[in-house]
Amino acid sequence: MHWYVYILECKDKSLYTGITTDISKRVLAHNSGKGSKALLGRLPVKLLYNETLENRSQALVREAEIKNWERDRKIDLIRGR
């Protein structure tokens, strides 16, 4: 089973980074209000980026790395720079 790191854009244009094994299902959960409490009031969200990792451990490490970045660096990642 693969794991994914993803970046969402919220209604307020903020970015949210998370991990999952099923991106479509996770985005649906977020948009139905059953995902992360951090997103309540910032819905709907739109998937902007995802990358595949081999296991949960790698996904958690990569998620933490991306979460520590400034917004401009995240935008560069999304744009493929």
Secondary structure by P-SEA (a helix, b strand, c coil): cbbbbbbbbccccbbbbbccccaaaaaaaaaacccccccccccccccccccccccaaaaaaaaaaaaaccaaaaaaaaacc
